[in-house]
Amino acid sequence: METKILYTGKTHTTGGREGASQSSDDQLNIKLSSPGSSRPGTNPEELFAAGWSACFIGALGIAASKQGIKLPVDTAVDAEVDLCVTEGEYSLQARLNISLPGIDRETVEALAAQAHQTCPYSKATRGNINVELNIL
């Protein structure tokens, strides 16, 4: 089976967590700072959370359309990505807090489960980090 590349995001980063990152199309041009520092800038965990939540909403939309359901305009996914350390080893864990106002909990749970199976970020993390799906 042939893989078709739909898009390639390209960034150039210098300075690590205390540096800067810029995309090749200059749509992203940000300062980076370590979590909890007083320096201006974002961090990799926030960027990952933003990308995952946006992608997950897209996957929810696909799951909903397959069932003839229209997502509410105020659909939201609040992603929380934790940077953890255990015995000197760093890792991540995450929570996706899903809000689909006006849709019953059972349907939201089913849509979230289906989206979690198809979202590329969910696939990339599956079996690698702890992930909780919370229905709000």
Backbone torsions as a table, in degrees:
resi	resn	phi	psi	omega
1	MET	NA	129.9	-177.7
2	GLU	-85.1	135.4	176.0
3	THR	-92.8	128.6	178.2
4	LYS	-105.3	120.2	178.1
5	ILE	-78.9	121.8	-179.6
6	LEU	-88.7	-31.5	-177.7
7	TYR	-166.3	147.4	174.6
8	THR	-126.6	116.3	174.2
9	GLY	-81.9	130.3	-178.4
10	LYS	-124.8	128.7	176.3
11	THR	-132.0	156.3	173.8
12	HIS	-121.2	118.8	-177.1
13	THR	-121.1	137.2	175.5
14	THR	-129.9	151.0	173.3
15	GLY	80.7	5.0	178.0
16	GLY	58.6	-138.7	-177.0
17	ARG	-67.8	-12.9	178.6
18	GLU	-115.0	28.3	-174.2
19	GLY	-116.8	-135.1	-178.1
20	ALA	-150.1	156.7	178.7
21	SER	-139.4	138.2	-178.5
22	GLN	-137.9	135.3	176.9
23	SER	-81.5	157.7	-177.8
24	SER	-64.1	-25.6	178.3
25	ASP	-94.7	3.8	178.8
26	ASP	63.6	16.0	175.3
27	GLN	-76.0	-23.2	176.7
28	LEU	-119.8	123.4	179.5
29	ASN	-150.4	94.5	-168.8
30	ILE	-130.7	155.1	170.8
31	LYS	-89.8	146.6	178.5
32	LEU	-113.6	146.2	175.3
33	SER	-148.1	153.7	179.2
34	SER	-67.1	145.5	177.4
35	PRO	-55.8	134.8	177.9
36	GLY	84.8	-5.9	179.2
37	SER	-79.8	163.4	178.7
38	SER	-90.5	-0.5	179.4
39	ARG	-71.8	147.9	176.0
40	PRO	-69.8	148.3	176.5
41	GLY	129.2	168.1	178.9
42	THR	-103.0	-173.7	-179.6
43	ASN	-139.1	166.2	-176.7
44	PRO	-58.5	-32.8	-179.1
45	GLU	-67.5	-41.2	176.9
46	GLU	-65.6	-41.3	179.1
47	LEU	-63.9	-41.7	178.4
48	PHE	-64.5	-42.6	178.9
49	ALA	-61.7	-41.8	179.5
50	ALA	-64.4	-45.8	179.9
51	GLY	-64.1	-44.1	-177.8
52	TRP	-65.7	-44.8	-178.2
53	SER	-65.2	-38.7	177.8
54	ALA	-64.8	-45.0	179.2
55	CYS	-64.1	-40.4	-178.1
56	PHE	-64.3	-37.7	176.6
57	ILE	-62.9	-39.2	175.2
58	GLY	-61.0	-42.4	178.6
59	ALA	-66.7	-36.0	174.8
60	LEU	-62.0	-41.1	179.1
61	GLY	-62.3	-40.5	177.8
62	ILE	-65.5	-45.3	179.5
63	ALA	-61.6	-42.9	-179.3
64	ALA	-65.6	-42.9	-178.6
65	SER	-63.8	-32.9	177.5
66	LYS	-64.9	-23.6	180.0
67	GLN	-104.9	8.1	179.2
68	GLY	71.4	26.1	-179.6
69	ILE	-105.8	136.7	175.2
70	LYS	-97.4	127.5	178.1
71	LEU	-69.1	142.5	175.4
72	PRO	-63.5	150.9	179.6
73	VAL	-63.6	-25.1	-179.3
74	ASP	-98.8	26.2	172.1
75	THR	-56.5	136.3	-179.6
76	ALA	-145.6	146.3	170.6
77	VAL	-128.9	116.2	174.8
78	ASP	-96.4	109.8	-179.9
79	ALA	-94.6	135.9	176.0
80	GLU	-122.5	117.6	180.0
81	VAL	-115.3	117.5	-179.2
82	ASP	-95.6	134.0	168.1
83	LEU	-92.8	120.8	-174.3
84	CYS	-119.3	159.7	172.0
85	VAL	-138.1	131.1	176.6
86	THR	-132.2	118.1	-179.9
87	GLU	50.2	43.0	176.9
88	GLY	81.0	-1.2	179.5
89	GLU	-103.7	128.3	-179.4
90	TYR	-87.4	147.4	177.4
91	SER	-155.6	174.1	176.5
92	LEU	-120.0	156.5	166.2
93	GLN	-146.7	160.6	-172.7
94	ALA	-148.1	156.1	172.2
95	ARG	-130.5	133.1	173.2
96	LEU	-110.9	113.1	-178.6
97	ASN	-100.2	111.3	-166.3
98	ILE	-106.6	127.8	179.5
99	SER	-124.8	116.5	175.0
100	LEU	-125.8	78.8	-175.7
101	PRO	-56.6	136.8	177.5
102	GLY	88.5	-3.8	178.0
103	ILE	-110.8	134.3	-176.0
104	ASP	-63.7	151.3	-173.3
105	ARG	-55.7	-43.2	-178.3
106	GLU	-61.0	-42.3	178.7
107	THR	-67.1	-42.5	178.8
108	VAL	-61.7	-42.9	178.5
109	GLU	-59.9	-42.8	179.5
110	ALA	-65.9	-43.8	178.8
111	LEU	-64.0	-42.4	179.6
112	ALA	-63.2	-41.9	179.5
113	ALA	-63.6	-42.6	178.8
114	GLN	-66.3	-43.1	179.0
115	ALA	-62.4	-38.1	-179.4
116	HIS	-66.0	-25.6	177.3
117	GLN	-79.7	-25.4	-173.9
118	THR	-108.6	-21.7	-179.2
119	CYS	-63.4	126.1	-179.7
120	PRO	-57.6	-35.2	177.6
121	TYR	-67.3	-41.8	177.6
122	SER	-63.1	-41.1	177.4
123	LYS	-62.5	-41.3	-177.0
124	ALA	-66.8	-29.9	-177.3
125	THR	-95.2	-14.9	-175.0
126	ARG	-56.5	125.3	178.7
127	GLY	80.9	-5.0	-178.6
128	ASN	-105.4	-33.5	178.9
129	ILE	-138.8	159.6	174.6
130	ASN	-74.8	131.2	180.0
131	VAL	-133.3	130.0	174.8
132	GLU	-111.5	135.9	170.5
133	LEU	-104.3	118.7	-179.7
134	ASN	-115.2	127.2	177.8
135	ILE	-92.5	123.2	-178.8
136	LEU	-92.4	NA	NA
